[in-house]
Amino acid sequence: MSEGPREGEIKIIERKGRKITMVATGKKGFGAWKIIKNEPLT
């Protein structure tokens, strides 16, 4: 069984020409990640 992301873990994804920085909240399911930065790719 895979565990969810650990609280404080940071993930950066690029989607639709934007760079989205997300941090894990320690919750499971839909609320597991919170967006902390959403900026255009340079």
C-alpha positions in Angstrom: 0.0 0.0 0.0 1.3 3.4 -0.9 1.3 6.2 1.7 0.2 9.7 0.9 2.7 12.5 0.7 4.3 13.6 4.0 3.3 17.0 5.4 5.7 19.7 4.2 6.7 17.8 1.1 7.0 20.1 -2.0 6.1 19.2 -5.6 6.6 21.4 -8.7 4.6 20.6 -11.8 4.3 22.4 -15.2 0.9 22.5 -16.7 -0.7 24.7 -19.4 2.3 27.0 -19.6 2.4 27.6 -15.8 4.7 26.4 -13.1 2.7 25.3 -10.1 4.4 24.8 -6.7 2.4 22.6 -4.3 3.0 21.6 -0.7 1.6 18.5 1.0 -0.9 19.1 3.8 -0.6 15.6 5.4 -4.3 14.9 4.5 -5.4 12.0 2.3 -7.4 12.3 -0.9 -8.3 15.5 -2.7 -7.0 17.9 0.0 -3.6 16.3 0.1 -1.9 19.1 -1.8 -2.2 22.9 -1.5 -1.0 25.3 -4.2 1.4 27.8 -2.7 2.7 29.4 -5.9 1.3 29.6 -9.5 3.4 31.5 -11.9 3.9 31.7 -15.7 6.9 29.8 -17.2 9.7 32.1 -18.2 
